[in-house]
Amino acid sequence: MMKSLGHEVIVYSGEDNDAPCDEHVSCITKQEQFDMMGIKDPADILKYPFAEHTYDMDAPWWPFWNGRLIQAMEPRAQQKDFLCLIGGGVLFEPLIAVMRNRMIAAEYAIGYGGVSPNSWHAYGSSNWQHVVYGMQPPEGWRGRAYDRWIPHYFDPADFEFRTEKDDYFLYLGKLKHDKGPNVGARACKLTGNKFIAAGQGPTPIEYGEVRNRHIGAKERRELFAGARGCFVPSLYVEPFGMVAVEALMSGTPIITTTWGGLGEINIDGVTGYQCNTMQDFVNAVLDIDKIDPQACRDRGMRYAMDNVRHEYQRWFDDLYGLWGEGWGAVEIKREGALV
């Protein structure tokens, strides 16, 4: 994304990478991933030991990963570079400590707690930003001027926009109780509608067709495009809600709870329905055909990569100013402004 705006981008990751970049630096082999984490393919992410200890600072992969990153970055990092981190900045404290005098640490797409106090933060939603502020209050409860909320971003080419829908409702995601798949199952059972639950997880689904397996890109695309409505009924404060945007980009109305990012994404009565009780969910199913697929698509495009990249550029421009005068620096660019 930032490569498209003219930045030099170095990606430090595992052996596989399809992100546009100037250099890809592999810092862990597939065999090492399997030996430490038990991961051979994407389906293994939900399996032990990685799933239960992903953000455990004592897990063996974090010291290993920090060490490899430091080793790879030392000869490459330039003064005033950005160190872009994702997945729990507090886990990267050894790396941040080594690089902090020549790089600005910027955590992006934050949908977790455990942010580093030594980095700047871009949260996926405004609601989640303030949840984290409540969990990790800034000093004196003051706002952090260089934190932002910038939504997650999507490539519209990954989705098929379709106005003519098939006759089913969809839940696509982890089959876990707190994600609410059985909320959708129950609402469809009560109204006599077809329901498909697709994804991986331990929670038995009460009704409908269940595809308990990894769902590949092609199948996801088809499921989203064909659904009359998509349930995203998280029972907790959802940091963002990526499935909601993926459905909208497909022209599919969303049926959500109101918490966290979902309350920001879903415009009640326009892109779907926000629900609190089972009666709300039943009503949403019955009224779903009142929602215009084009309105859904239009809302989804707000999260297109071509739009969101400029919000990141503004953030990086502000952060870069920290090498100079910082917050108080002012440049008058408009005629007639009072100085």
C-alpha positions as CSV (number, residue, x, y, z in Angstrom):
1,M,0.0,0.0,0.0
2,M,2.7,2.5,1.0
3,K,4.9,1.4,-1.9
4,S,2.2,2.8,-4.2
5,L,2.8,6.2,-2.7
6,G,6.5,6.1,-3.5
7,H,7.9,4.8,-0.2
8,E,10.8,2.4,0.0
9,V,9.4,-0.7,1.7
10,I,11.3,-3.6,3.3
11,V,9.2,-6.5,4.5
12,Y,10.6,-8.7,7.3
13,S,8.5,-11.9,7.5
14,G,8.5,-15.6,7.0
15,E,9.5,-17.2,3.7
16,D,6.2,-16.4,2.0
17,N,5.4,-12.8,1.0
18,D,3.2,-11.3,-1.7
19,A,3.2,-7.7,-0.5
20,P,4.7,-5.2,-3.0
21,C,8.1,-4.2,-1.6
22,D,11.7,-3.2,-2.5
23,E,13.2,-6.1,-0.5
24,H,11.7,-9.1,1.3
25,V,13.8,-10.4,4.2
26,S,12.9,-13.8,5.4
27,C,13.6,-14.0,9.2
28,I,12.1,-17.5,10.0
29,T,11.9,-20.6,7.9
30,K,8.8,-22.8,7.5
31,Q,10.6,-25.6,9.4
32,E,11.3,-23.2,12.3
33,Q,7.7,-22.1,12.3
34,F,6.6,-25.8,12.5
35,D,9.1,-26.7,15.2
36,M,8.2,-23.8,17.5
37,M,4.6,-23.1,16.7
38,G,3.2,-26.2,15.0
39,I,2.2,-24.1,11.9
40,K,2.4,-25.7,8.4
41,D,-0.5,-23.9,6.7
42,P,-3.1,-21.2,7.6
43,A,-5.4,-23.7,9.2
44,D,-2.9,-24.5,11.9
45,I,-3.1,-20.9,13.3
46,L,-6.1,-22.1,15.4
47,K,-4.3,-25.1,16.7
48,Y,-2.1,-25.7,19.8
49,P,0.5,-24.5,20.7
50,F,0.3,-21.3,18.8
51,A,-3.4,-20.5,19.2
52,E,-3.2,-20.8,23.0
53,H,0.1,-18.9,23.4
54,T,0.1,-16.4,20.5
55,Y,0.6,-13.3,22.7
56,D,2.4,-15.0,25.6
57,M,5.6,-13.1,26.1
58,D,7.3,-16.2,27.5
59,A,6.5,-18.2,24.4
60,P,9.8,-19.3,22.6
61,W,9.0,-17.6,19.3
62,W,9.0,-14.0,20.6
63,P,12.6,-13.9,21.8
64,F,13.6,-15.8,18.7
65,W,11.7,-13.4,16.4
66,N,13.0,-10.2,18.1
67,G,16.6,-11.6,17.8
68,R,16.2,-12.4,14.1
69,L,14.6,-9.0,13.4
70,I,17.4,-7.1,15.1
71,Q,20.0,-9.1,13.2
72,A,18.3,-8.4,9.9
73,M,17.5,-4.7,10.5
74,E,20.9,-3.6,11.9
75,P,22.6,-3.3,8.5
76,R,19.4,-2.0,6.8
77,A,17.8,0.5,9.1
78,Q,18.4,4.2,8.2
79,Q,18.1,7.3,10.3
80,K,14.4,8.5,10.4
81,D,13.0,5.3,9.0
82,F,9.7,4.0,10.3
83,L,9.5,0.7,12.1
84,C,5.9,-0.5,11.4
85,L,4.7,-3.2,13.8
86,I,1.6,-5.3,14.0
87,G,0.3,-7.9,16.4
88,G,1.1,-6.6,19.9
89,G,3.7,-3.9,20.2
90,V,4.6,-4.8,23.8
91,L,6.0,-8.1,22.4
92,F,8.5,-6.1,20.3
93,E,10.0,-4.1,23.1
94,P,13.6,-5.6,22.6
95,L,13.4,-4.5,18.9
96,I,12.0,-1.1,19.7
97,A,14.7,-0.5,22.3
98,V,17.5,-1.2,19.8
99,M,16.0,0.8,17.0
100,R,14.4,3.8,18.8
101,N,17.3,6.3,18.2
102,R,17.0,5.9,14.4
103,M,13.5,4.7,13.7
104,I,10.0,5.8,14.8
105,A,8.0,2.8,16.0
106,A,4.5,2.8,14.6
107,E,1.9,0.1,15.5
108,Y,-0.8,-0.1,12.8
109,A,-4.1,-1.9,12.4
110,I,-4.4,-2.3,16.1
111,G,-7.1,-4.7,17.1
112,Y,-5.6,-5.9,20.4
113,G,-4.6,-4.7,23.8
114,G,-1.0,-4.7,24.9
115,V,0.3,-1.8,22.8
116,S,3.8,-0.6,23.5
117,P,4.2,2.6,25.5
118,N,7.3,3.3,23.3
119,S,5.5,3.4,20.0
120,W,2.7,5.4,18.3
121,H,-0.6,3.8,17.5
122,A,-3.1,3.6,14.7
123,Y,-6.2,1.8,15.8
124,G,-8.7,0.0,13.6
125,S,-11.6,1.9,15.1
126,S,-12.2,4.9,17.3
127,N,-14.1,2.8,19.7
128,W,-11.2,0.4,20.1
129,Q,-8.8,3.2,20.6
130,H,-10.7,4.3,23.7
131,V,-11.1,0.8,25.0
132,V,-7.3,0.4,24.9
133,Y,-6.9,3.9,26.6
134,G,-9.2,2.6,29.3
135,M,-7.1,-0.6,29.7
136,Q,-3.8,1.2,29.5
137,P,-4.5,4.8,30.5
138,P,-2.1,7.4,29.0
139,E,-0.3,9.4,31.7
140,G,-2.7,11.8,33.4
141,W,-5.4,10.5,31.1
142,R,-4.2,12.8,28.4
143,G,-4.8,12.1,24.7
144,R,-1.8,11.1,22.6
145,A,-1.7,13.6,19.8
146,Y,0.2,11.3,17.5
147,D,-2.1,8.3,17.9
148,R,-4.8,7.9,15.2
149,W,-7.7,5.7,14.3
150,I,-7.3,4.5,10.8
151,P,-9.6,1.7,9.6
152,H,-8.4,-1.6,8.1
153,Y,-8.1,-1.6,4.3
154,F,-9.2,-3.9,1.6
155,D,-8.7,-4.5,-2.1
156,P,-12.1,-4.4,-3.9
157,A,-10.7,-6.7,-6.6
158,D,-10.8,-9.5,-4.0
159,F,-14.6,-9.3,-3.9
160,E,-17.5,-9.8,-6.3
161,F,-20.2,-7.2,-6.2
162,R,-23.5,-8.9,-6.9
163,T,-27.0,-7.4,-6.6
164,E,-28.9,-10.6,-7.3
165,K,-28.5,-12.8,-4.2
166,D,-29.0,-16.5,-3.5
167,D,-31.4,-17.8,-0.8
168,Y,-29.2,-18.1,2.3
169,F,-27.8,-16.1,5.2
170,L,-24.1,-16.4,6.0
171,Y,-21.9,-16.5,9.1
172,L,-18.2,-16.6,8.1
173,G,-15.5,-16.6,10.7
174,K,-14.2,-18.5,13.7
175,L,-16.8,-20.9,15.0
176,K,-16.4,-19.7,18.6
177,H,-19.2,-18.8,21.0
178,D,-18.0,-15.2,21.6
179,K,-18.2,-14.6,17.8
180,G,-21.9,-15.4,18.0
181,P,-22.4,-17.9,15.2
182,N,-25.4,-19.5,16.9
183,V,-27.1,-16.1,17.1
184,G,-27.3,-16.2,13.3
185,A,-28.3,-19.9,13.4
186,R,-31.1,-19.3,15.8
187,A,-32.5,-16.3,14.0
188,C,-32.6,-18.2,10.7
189,K,-34.2,-21.2,12.4
190,L,-36.9,-19.1,13.9
191,T,-37.7,-17.5,10.6
192,G,-37.3,-20.6,8.4
193,N,-34.3,-19.3,6.4
194,K,-31.3,-21.2,5.1
195,F,-28.1,-20.6,7.1
196,I,-24.5,-21.4,6.3
197,A,-21.8,-21.2,9.0
198,A,-18.3,-21.4,7.5
199,G,-15.0,-21.3,9.3
200,Q,-13.0,-23.2,11.9
201,G,-13.6,-23.6,15.6
202,P,-14.9,-25.7,18.5
203,T,-18.4,-24.4,18.9
204,P,-21.2,-26.8,17.7
205,I,-23.7,-24.9,15.4
206,E,-27.3,-25.4,16.3
207,Y,-28.9,-25.1,12.8
208,G,-28.0,-25.0,9.1
209,E,-25.1,-26.1,6.9
210,V,-21.7,-26.1,8.7
211,R,-18.4,-25.9,6.8
212,N,-16.0,-26.4,9.7
213,R,-12.7,-26.0,7.8
214,H,-10.4,-23.4,6.4
215,I,-12.3,-21.3,3.8
216,G,-10.1,-20.3,0.9
217,A,-10.2,-17.0,-1.0
218,K,-12.3,-18.3,-3.9
219,E,-14.9,-19.9,-1.7
220,R,-15.1,-16.8,0.6
221,R,-15.6,-14.6,-2.5
222,E,-18.5,-16.8,-3.6
223,L,-20.1,-17.0,-0.2
224,F,-20.1,-13.3,0.4
225,A,-21.4,-12.4,-3.0
226,G,-24.3,-14.8,-2.9
227,A,-25.6,-14.3,0.6
228,R,-28.8,-12.3,1.3
229,G,-27.3,-11.2,4.5
230,C,-24.2,-11.7,6.6
231,F,-24.2,-12.1,10.4
232,V,-21.4,-10.5,12.3
233,P,-22.9,-10.8,15.8
234,S,-19.9,-10.6,18.0
235,L,-20.8,-10.9,21.7
236,Y,-17.8,-8.8,22.9
237,V,-16.4,-5.4,22.0
238,E,-15.2,-6.1,18.4
239,P,-12.0,-4.1,17.7
240,F,-13.0,-3.7,14.1
241,G,-14.9,-6.4,12.2
242,M,-13.3,-7.2,8.9
243,V,-15.9,-9.7,7.8
244,A,-18.5,-6.8,7.9
245,V,-16.5,-4.8,5.4
246,E,-15.9,-7.9,3.2
247,A,-19.6,-8.5,3.0
248,L,-20.3,-4.9,2.2
249,M,-17.8,-4.9,-0.6
250,S,-19.8,-7.8,-2.0
251,G,-23.0,-5.8,-1.8
252,T,-24.3,-8.0,1.0
253,P,-26.2,-6.4,4.0
254,I,-24.7,-7.0,7.4
255,I,-26.5,-8.0,10.7
256,T,-24.3,-7.0,13.6
257,T,-24.2,-6.1,17.2
258,T,-23.4,-2.5,18.1
259,W,-20.1,-2.8,20.0
260,G,-16.7,-1.6,19.0
261,G,-15.9,-1.2,15.3
262,L,-19.2,-2.8,14.2
263,G,-21.1,0.2,15.5
264,E,-18.9,2.4,13.3
265,I,-19.1,0.3,10.1
266,N,-22.8,-0.6,10.0
267,I,-25.2,2.2,9.3
268,D,-28.5,1.0,10.8
269,G,-31.2,0.7,8.2
270,V,-28.8,1.6,5.3
271,T,-26.1,-1.1,5.2
272,G,-27.9,-3.6,7.4
273,Y,-29.2,-3.7,11.0
274,Q,-27.6,-3.2,14.4
275,C,-29.1,-5.6,16.9
276,N,-29.1,-6.0,20.7
277,T,-31.8,-8.7,21.3
278,M,-32.9,-11.9,19.5
279,Q,-36.0,-10.0,18.5
280,D,-33.7,-7.5,16.8
281,F,-31.9,-10.3,14.9
282,V,-35.2,-11.9,13.8
283,N,-36.5,-8.5,12.6
284,A,-33.3,-8.0,10.7
285,V,-33.6,-11.3,8.8
286,L,-37.3,-10.5,8.0
287,D,-36.4,-7.0,6.7
288,I,-33.1,-7.7,5.0
289,D,-34.5,-7.2,1.5
290,K,-35.2,-3.5,2.3
291,I,-31.4,-2.9,2.2
292,D,-29.9,-1.8,-1.1
293,P,-26.9,-3.8,-2.2
294,Q,-25.5,-0.7,-3.9
295,A,-25.6,1.2,-0.6
296,C,-23.6,-1.6,1.0
297,R,-21.0,-1.6,-1.8
298,D,-20.7,2.2,-1.5
299,R,-20.1,2.0,2.2
300,G,-17.6,-0.8,1.8
301,M,-15.6,1.3,-0.6
302,R,-14.8,3.7,2.2
303,Y,-12.4,1.0,3.3
304,A,-10.7,0.5,0.0
305,M,-7.0,0.5,0.0
306,D,-6.8,3.4,-2.4
307,N,-8.7,5.6,0.2
308,V,-7.1,4.4,3.4
309,R,-3.5,4.7,2.2
310,H,-3.8,8.5,2.2
311,E,-4.9,8.4,5.9
312,Y,-1.7,6.5,6.6
313,Q,0.3,9.0,4.6
314,R,-1.0,11.9,6.7
315,W,-0.2,9.9,9.9
316,F,3.4,9.3,8.7
317,D,3.8,12.9,7.7
318,D,2.8,13.9,11.2
319,L,5.1,11.4,12.8
320,Y,8.0,12.5,10.7
321,G,7.6,15.9,12.2
322,L,8.7,14.4,15.5
323,W,12.3,14.6,14.2
324,G,11.9,18.4,14.1
325,E,9.8,20.7,16.2
326,G,6.9,18.3,16.6
327,W,3.4,19.2,17.7
328,G,4.0,23.0,17.8
329,A,5.4,23.3,14.2
330,V,3.1,25.4,12.0
331,E,3.2,26.2,8.3
332,I,0.6,28.7,6.9
333,K,-0.5,27.4,3.5
334,R,-3.7,29.5,2.9
335,E,-4.0,33.1,1.7
336,G,-5.6,35.4,4.2
337,A,-4.7,33.4,7.2
338,L,-3.9,35.3,10.4
339,V,-0.4,34.8,11.7
